[in-house]
Amino acid sequence: MRVLREGGCATVHVILGAQADEVRARASLPGCVLVGNPDWEQGMGSSLRAGLDSLTGTGARAALVSLVDQPGIGPEAVARVLAAYEGEESLVCAAYDGVRGHPVLFGAAHWAGVAATAHGDRGARAYLKEHRPQVALVECGDVARPFDIDTEADLAHLE
């Protein structure tokens, strides 16, 4: 939450899956919109769909998606991706040595297409691949480290 706000996001929607009730009770997420994803077991695609759905009727023109398991991505990368926004047709991805990564910004014109293709643990990968010519890559390798913390062994990245 702090990284997104410091990077320039005005409103932060946090998608909760497993242990959602415990997270609501114990986590300090002031000012965030907490969105439950009852289908979390289906993978990150269901979380992406829940997040995009939560924006309906808010007047939002874009959604910046950041993953909670990538603590090496800070506000500088978020700010760079946000700065590349050029309207509701925008598709912007952080890049690390030219390789697409997170965070990702989806202009509102893409939300329905992203939601339709977000399944399992693939999220928006298929949509971004299909729309590759429209995707603006913003190099962030000098300000962020895009590693995932998925296993105990991955904790070595935090040292």
N, C-alpha and C positions, 0 to 999 in steps of 0.2 A: 504494500500500500504506500509506504513512504517513498519508495523508488518511483512509483508511477506519479505520485503527486509532485515530487521534486522535479520530475522530468516534464511536467506540464499538463498532466491529466487533471481535469476539473472534478470529475466524478469517477469513482472506482466501483465497479461491480465485482464482487468476489463470489465465485461459483463454488458452492460447497457440495461435497459428495459424501464419501464414507465419513462417519462420525460427525455429521453436520450439526447435530444437536449439541455435542460436546464442544465443537468449535464455536458455535454461537454463545455458549455459556462461558467459555474460558478465554477466547481470543479477544484482544483489544483491537477492534476495527472501527473506531469512531468515524462517523460520516460516510461509511461505505454502504452500498446497497448489497445486502446479503441475499444470494439467489440459491435456493436449494435445487439440486439436480438429483431427482429420485432415480434416474437411469444411469448413475455414475458407473456402475459395473460394466456398462457397454463400452466404456473407454472415453478418451478425451473428446471425441466427436460429439458425444451427447452433452458434454460440458460446454463446448463451443456453441452448440445449438441453443442451450439454455441461456447462455450469456447474450447471444444475439437477440433471442426472443425477449429478454428482459429490457432491451432497449426500445422495444416497440412503444410508440406514443411519447417518448421522452424528448423528441426533437433533435436527438443526436444525429450528426452527419457522418460520423466515422466511429469505428471501434478499434482500439489498440489492444491487441491480445499479447499478454505476457504470461509465461509459465512460472508457477511457484517453485519448481524444482531447479531453477537456474539462477542461483544467488550471485553469480559473477556478472550479471547484467545489471547495470546501475542506471541512474537518472540521465547520464550523458547519452547513452544509447537510445533511451526513450525519447529524449528531446530531439535527437537527430531524426528519428523516424517521424515524429510529429511534425517537424519542420518541413518534411517532404510532402505533406498533405497539400493536394491541389484541387480539392473538391470531392463530391460524392462518388466520382468514378475512380478515385485513387486506390491503388494497390501498392503498398510499400512494405518492404522487408528489410530488416537489418541484415547485413552481410558480414561474414568473417572470412577474410582472405578470398572474397568473391563468392563464397558459398552462402546461400540463403539460410537465414536463421530467424530467431526471435529478438525483439518483439516484431509483430506484424500489424500493419494498419489496413483495415478494410473500410473503404468508403461505403456509405449506406447503399449505394446502387448494387453492391456485390453481396449483401447479406443473404438474400434469398438463395442465390446460387451456392454460396458457401454452406449454408445450412443444409441444402439438398444433397451435398456431396460429403458432408462431415459424418463419417461413420467409423466405429471402432477406435483404434488408437492412431488413426491417420489424420484426424482433424481436417485441416484445409489443404493438405498436401496435394490431393488430386486437383482441386480447384486452382491452386496456384500454378501447378504444372500445366494445366489446360490454358491458363491465361498468362503464361510466361512472358509473351511480348509486352504485356501491359504492366508487368511488375517492375517497379523502381527499386533497385537495390541501393541501400545506403550503407557504406562501409563503416563498421563499428569495431573492428578488430583492435584498434588502438585504444579504445576506451572500455571494452567489455570482454569478458571471457565466457563463452557460451556453453560451458560444460553443464551436464545434468547431474543432479544428486539423486540417483535411483537405487543405489545399493550402498551397503556399508563401506565397501572398497572405494566408492566415489567420494567419500568424505575427505580423502587425501587431497582433493582439489581445493579444499578450504584452508589448507595450511599456507 
